[in-house]
Amino acid sequence: MDRLFSSKDQVLLFLIVFSLVVLLFAILIEKSNGLFLARNPLDTKSYESSPENKAERLAGKLFVKWVYYGVSVVIPVCLFLYSGVVSKLLAILFLVGSFIYRKYLTR
């Protein structure tokens, strides 16, 4: 193992996996309505709306919005650049899925 990222495909694979981890983290923050990092995930009472949580909630929602738009661009681009036909099909499915999610499920 002389170099960690010795080919383009390894770098793209790392970017895809990192983007998916960030997407999972954003989904967890969205489910807690923007309050995930400073709260116990099992204690639902700590997620109630209160004035002292307003800034944290806004920051969490901004992070989720940024991740949804960023990941919906990064993952398909990396999949298109990755060598293989299956990755290109996955990129098309990811684009269609993110379009449907944004268009119909976020109303």
PyMOL CGO cylinders between C-alpha atoms (Angstrom):
from pymol import cmd
from pymol.cgo import CYLINDER

trace = [
    CYLINDER, 0.00, 0.00, 0.00, 2.23, 2.76, -1.24, 0.3, 1, 1, 1, 1, 1, 1,
    CYLINDER, 2.23, 2.76, -1.24, -0.50, 5.37, -1.72, 0.3, 1, 1, 1, 1, 1, 1,
    CYLINDER, -0.50, 5.37, -1.72, -3.90, 5.60, -0.09, 0.3, 1, 1, 1, 1, 1, 1,
    CYLINDER, -3.90, 5.60, -0.09, -5.80, 6.90, -3.12, 0.3, 1, 1, 1, 1, 1, 1,
    CYLINDER, -5.80, 6.90, -3.12, -3.90, 5.59, -6.09, 0.3, 1, 1, 1, 1, 1, 1,
    CYLINDER, -3.90, 5.59, -6.09, -6.67, 5.74, -8.67, 0.3, 1, 1, 1, 1, 1, 1,
    CYLINDER, -6.67, 5.74, -8.67, -9.57, 7.94, -9.65, 0.3, 1, 1, 1, 1, 1, 1,
    CYLINDER, -9.57, 7.94, -9.65, -12.08, 5.24, -8.76, 0.3, 1, 1, 1, 1, 1, 1,
    CYLINDER, -12.08, 5.24, -8.76, -10.85, 5.05, -5.16, 0.3, 1, 1, 1, 1, 1, 1,
    CYLINDER, -10.85, 5.05, -5.16, -11.26, 8.79, -4.69, 0.3, 1, 1, 1, 1, 1, 1,
    CYLINDER, -11.26, 8.79, -4.69, -14.74, 8.69, -6.22, 0.3, 1, 1, 1, 1, 1, 1,
    CYLINDER, -14.74, 8.69, -6.22, -15.72, 5.74, -4.03, 0.3, 1, 1, 1, 1, 1, 1,
    CYLINDER, -15.72, 5.74, -4.03, -14.52, 7.62, -0.94, 0.3, 1, 1, 1, 1, 1, 1,
    CYLINDER, -14.52, 7.62, -0.94, -16.57, 10.69, -1.96, 0.3, 1, 1, 1, 1, 1, 1,
    CYLINDER, -16.57, 10.69, -1.96, -19.66, 8.56, -2.52, 0.3, 1, 1, 1, 1, 1, 1,
    CYLINDER, -19.66, 8.56, -2.52, -19.38, 6.81, 0.85, 0.3, 1, 1, 1, 1, 1, 1,
    CYLINDER, -19.38, 6.81, 0.85, -18.65, 10.09, 2.65, 0.3, 1, 1, 1, 1, 1, 1,
    CYLINDER, -18.65, 10.09, 2.65, -21.67, 11.73, 0.98, 0.3, 1, 1, 1, 1, 1, 1,
    CYLINDER, -21.67, 11.73, 0.98, -23.92, 8.86, 2.01, 0.3, 1, 1, 1, 1, 1, 1,
    CYLINDER, -23.92, 8.86, 2.01, -22.75, 9.12, 5.63, 0.3, 1, 1, 1, 1, 1, 1,
    CYLINDER, -22.75, 9.12, 5.63, -23.44, 12.87, 5.62, 0.3, 1, 1, 1, 1, 1, 1,
    CYLINDER, -23.44, 12.87, 5.62, -26.87, 12.18, 4.07, 0.3, 1, 1, 1, 1, 1, 1,
    CYLINDER, -26.87, 12.18, 4.07, -27.68, 9.70, 6.83, 0.3, 1, 1, 1, 1, 1, 1,
    CYLINDER, -27.68, 9.70, 6.83, -26.63, 12.27, 9.42, 0.3, 1, 1, 1, 1, 1, 1,
    CYLINDER, -26.63, 12.27, 9.42, -28.88, 14.89, 7.77, 0.3, 1, 1, 1, 1, 1, 1,
    CYLINDER, -28.88, 14.89, 7.77, -31.84, 12.50, 7.81, 0.3, 1, 1, 1, 1, 1, 1,
    CYLINDER, -31.84, 12.50, 7.81, -31.35, 11.98, 11.55, 0.3, 1, 1, 1, 1, 1, 1,
    CYLINDER, -31.35, 11.98, 11.55, -31.22, 15.73, 12.12, 0.3, 1, 1, 1, 1, 1, 1,
    CYLINDER, -31.22, 15.73, 12.12, -34.35, 16.24, 10.01, 0.3, 1, 1, 1, 1, 1, 1,
    CYLINDER, -34.35, 16.24, 10.01, -36.27, 13.62, 12.01, 0.3, 1, 1, 1, 1, 1, 1,
    CYLINDER, -36.27, 13.62, 12.01, -35.44, 15.47, 15.22, 0.3, 1, 1, 1, 1, 1, 1,
    CYLINDER, -35.44, 15.47, 15.22, -36.57, 18.76, 13.64, 0.3, 1, 1, 1, 1, 1, 1,
    CYLINDER, -36.57, 18.76, 13.64, -33.09, 20.27, 13.64, 0.3, 1, 1, 1, 1, 1, 1,
    CYLINDER, -33.09, 20.27, 13.64, -32.08, 19.30, 17.19, 0.3, 1, 1, 1, 1, 1, 1,
    CYLINDER, -32.08, 19.30, 17.19, -29.89, 16.23, 17.11, 0.3, 1, 1, 1, 1, 1, 1,
    CYLINDER, -29.89, 16.23, 17.11, -26.36, 16.95, 18.26, 0.3, 1, 1, 1, 1, 1, 1,
    CYLINDER, -26.36, 16.95, 18.26, -27.09, 18.39, 21.68, 0.3, 1, 1, 1, 1, 1, 1,
    CYLINDER, -27.09, 18.39, 21.68, -29.93, 16.03, 22.58, 0.3, 1, 1, 1, 1, 1, 1,
    CYLINDER, -29.93, 16.03, 22.58, -30.35, 12.43, 23.61, 0.3, 1, 1, 1, 1, 1, 1,
    CYLINDER, -30.35, 12.43, 23.61, -32.02, 10.64, 20.67, 0.3, 1, 1, 1, 1, 1, 1,
    CYLINDER, -32.02, 10.64, 20.67, -34.14, 8.55, 23.06, 0.3, 1, 1, 1, 1, 1, 1,
    CYLINDER, -34.14, 8.55, 23.06, -35.50, 11.52, 25.01, 0.3, 1, 1, 1, 1, 1, 1,
    CYLINDER, -35.50, 11.52, 25.01, -38.26, 12.97, 22.84, 0.3, 1, 1, 1, 1, 1, 1,
    CYLINDER, -38.26, 12.97, 22.84, -39.18, 15.68, 25.37, 0.3, 1, 1, 1, 1, 1, 1,
    CYLINDER, -39.18, 15.68, 25.37, -35.87, 17.44, 24.74, 0.3, 1, 1, 1, 1, 1, 1,
    CYLINDER, -35.87, 17.44, 24.74, -36.94, 18.06, 21.12, 0.3, 1, 1, 1, 1, 1, 1,
    CYLINDER, -36.94, 18.06, 21.12, -39.94, 20.21, 22.01, 0.3, 1, 1, 1, 1, 1, 1,
    CYLINDER, -39.94, 20.21, 22.01, -40.15, 23.70, 20.58, 0.3, 1, 1, 1, 1, 1, 1,
    CYLINDER, -40.15, 23.70, 20.58, -38.90, 26.38, 22.89, 0.3, 1, 1, 1, 1, 1, 1,
    CYLINDER, -38.90, 26.38, 22.89, -37.41, 29.83, 22.36, 0.3, 1, 1, 1, 1, 1, 1,
    CYLINDER, -37.41, 29.83, 22.36, -33.95, 28.82, 23.59, 0.3, 1, 1, 1, 1, 1, 1,
    CYLINDER, -33.95, 28.82, 23.59, -33.73, 26.12, 20.91, 0.3, 1, 1, 1, 1, 1, 1,
    CYLINDER, -33.73, 26.12, 20.91, -34.57, 28.46, 18.03, 0.3, 1, 1, 1, 1, 1, 1,
    CYLINDER, -34.57, 28.46, 18.03, -31.00, 29.16, 16.86, 0.3, 1, 1, 1, 1, 1, 1,
    CYLINDER, -31.00, 29.16, 16.86, -29.99, 25.52, 17.12, 0.3, 1, 1, 1, 1, 1, 1,
    CYLINDER, -29.99, 25.52, 17.12, -33.11, 24.44, 15.23, 0.3, 1, 1, 1, 1, 1, 1,
    CYLINDER, -33.11, 24.44, 15.23, -32.44, 26.97, 12.44, 0.3, 1, 1, 1, 1, 1, 1,
    CYLINDER, -32.44, 26.97, 12.44, -28.83, 25.81, 12.15, 0.3, 1, 1, 1, 1, 1, 1,
    CYLINDER, -28.83, 25.81, 12.15, -29.92, 22.18, 11.97, 0.3, 1, 1, 1, 1, 1, 1,
    CYLINDER, -29.92, 22.18, 11.97, -32.52, 22.90, 9.29, 0.3, 1, 1, 1, 1, 1, 1,
    CYLINDER, -32.52, 22.90, 9.29, -29.98, 24.90, 7.27, 0.3, 1, 1, 1, 1, 1, 1,
    CYLINDER, -29.98, 24.90, 7.27, -27.52, 22.01, 7.49, 0.3, 1, 1, 1, 1, 1, 1,
    CYLINDER, -27.52, 22.01, 7.49, -30.18, 19.56, 6.29, 0.3, 1, 1, 1, 1, 1, 1,
    CYLINDER, -30.18, 19.56, 6.29, -31.13, 21.81, 3.37, 0.3, 1, 1, 1, 1, 1, 1,
    CYLINDER, -31.13, 21.81, 3.37, -27.46, 22.23, 2.39, 0.3, 1, 1, 1, 1, 1, 1,
    CYLINDER, -27.46, 22.23, 2.39, -26.82, 18.50, 2.55, 0.3, 1, 1, 1, 1, 1, 1,
    CYLINDER, -26.82, 18.50, 2.55, -29.90, 17.61, 0.49, 0.3, 1, 1, 1, 1, 1, 1,
    CYLINDER, -29.90, 17.61, 0.49, -28.90, 19.97, -2.30, 0.3, 1, 1, 1, 1, 1, 1,
    CYLINDER, -28.90, 19.97, -2.30, -25.18, 19.18, -2.12, 0.3, 1, 1, 1, 1, 1, 1,
    CYLINDER, -25.18, 19.18, -2.12, -25.50, 15.41, -1.94, 0.3, 1, 1, 1, 1, 1, 1,
    CYLINDER, -25.50, 15.41, -1.94, -28.08, 15.36, -4.72, 0.3, 1, 1, 1, 1, 1, 1,
    CYLINDER, -28.08, 15.36, -4.72, -25.35, 16.82, -6.95, 0.3, 1, 1, 1, 1, 1, 1,
    CYLINDER, -25.35, 16.82, -6.95, -22.18, 15.15, -5.62, 0.3, 1, 1, 1, 1, 1, 1,
    CYLINDER, -22.18, 15.15, -5.62, -23.35, 11.52, -5.62, 0.3, 1, 1, 1, 1, 1, 1,
    CYLINDER, -23.35, 11.52, -5.62, -24.69, 11.43, -9.21, 0.3, 1, 1, 1, 1, 1, 1,
    CYLINDER, -24.69, 11.43, -9.21, -21.62, 13.23, -10.54, 0.3, 1, 1, 1, 1, 1, 1,
    CYLINDER, -21.62, 13.23, -10.54, -19.30, 10.79, -8.77, 0.3, 1, 1, 1, 1, 1, 1,
    CYLINDER, -19.30, 10.79, -8.77, -21.35, 7.83, -9.97, 0.3, 1, 1, 1, 1, 1, 1,
    CYLINDER, -21.35, 7.83, -9.97, -21.25, 9.10, -13.56, 0.3, 1, 1, 1, 1, 1, 1,
    CYLINDER, -21.25, 9.10, -13.56, -17.46, 9.49, -13.36, 0.3, 1, 1, 1, 1, 1, 1,
    CYLINDER, -17.46, 9.49, -13.36, -16.99, 6.07, -11.75, 0.3, 1, 1, 1, 1, 1, 1,
    CYLINDER, -16.99, 6.07, -11.75, -16.12, 3.33, -14.22, 0.3, 1, 1, 1, 1, 1, 1,
    CYLINDER, -16.12, 3.33, -14.22, -18.87, 0.82, -14.88, 0.3, 1, 1, 1, 1, 1, 1,
    CYLINDER, -18.87, 0.82, -14.88, -22.33, 0.69, -16.37, 0.3, 1, 1, 1, 1, 1, 1,
    CYLINDER, -22.33, 0.69, -16.37, -24.03, -0.17, -13.08, 0.3, 1, 1, 1, 1, 1, 1,
    CYLINDER, -24.03, -0.17, -13.08, -22.79, 3.04, -11.47, 0.3, 1, 1, 1, 1, 1, 1,
    CYLINDER, -22.79, 3.04, -11.47, -24.26, 5.10, -14.30, 0.3, 1, 1, 1, 1, 1, 1,
    CYLINDER, -24.26, 5.10, -14.30, -27.63, 3.38, -13.85, 0.3, 1, 1, 1, 1, 1, 1,
    CYLINDER, -27.63, 3.38, -13.85, -27.46, 4.05, -10.11, 0.3, 1, 1, 1, 1, 1, 1,
    CYLINDER, -27.46, 4.05, -10.11, -26.73, 7.72, -10.83, 0.3, 1, 1, 1, 1, 1, 1,
    CYLINDER, -26.73, 7.72, -10.83, -29.83, 7.97, -13.01, 0.3, 1, 1, 1, 1, 1, 1,
    CYLINDER, -29.83, 7.97, -13.01, -31.94, 6.25, -10.34, 0.3, 1, 1, 1, 1, 1, 1,
    CYLINDER, -31.94, 6.25, -10.34, -30.54, 8.57, -7.66, 0.3, 1, 1, 1, 1, 1, 1,
    CYLINDER, -30.54, 8.57, -7.66, -31.37, 11.63, -9.76, 0.3, 1, 1, 1, 1, 1, 1,
    CYLINDER, -31.37, 11.63, -9.76, -34.92, 10.43, -10.40, 0.3, 1, 1, 1, 1, 1, 1,
    CYLINDER, -34.92, 10.43, -10.40, -35.40, 9.55, -6.73, 0.3, 1, 1, 1, 1, 1, 1,
    CYLINDER, -35.40, 9.55, -6.73, -34.14, 12.90, -5.48, 0.3, 1, 1, 1, 1, 1, 1,
    CYLINDER, -34.14, 12.90, -5.48, -36.32, 14.73, -8.02, 0.3, 1, 1, 1, 1, 1, 1,
    CYLINDER, -36.32, 14.73, -8.02, -39.41, 12.81, -6.91, 0.3, 1, 1, 1, 1, 1, 1,
    CYLINDER, -39.41, 12.81, -6.91, -38.58, 13.38, -3.25, 0.3, 1, 1, 1, 1, 1, 1,
    CYLINDER, -38.58, 13.38, -3.25, -38.13, 17.13, -3.72, 0.3, 1, 1, 1, 1, 1, 1,
    CYLINDER, -38.13, 17.13, -3.72, -41.12, 17.57, -6.03, 0.3, 1, 1, 1, 1, 1, 1,
    CYLINDER, -41.12, 17.57, -6.03, -43.80, 15.46, -4.37, 0.3, 1, 1, 1, 1, 1, 1,
    CYLINDER, -43.80, 15.46, -4.37, -42.82, 14.45, -0.86, 0.3, 1, 1, 1, 1, 1, 1,
    CYLINDER, -42.82, 14.45, -0.86, -41.61, 17.74, 0.64, 0.3, 1, 1, 1, 1, 1, 1,
    CYLINDER, -41.61, 17.74, 0.64, -44.86, 19.68, 0.41, 0.3, 1, 1, 1, 1, 1, 1,
]
cmd.load_cgo(trace, "trace")
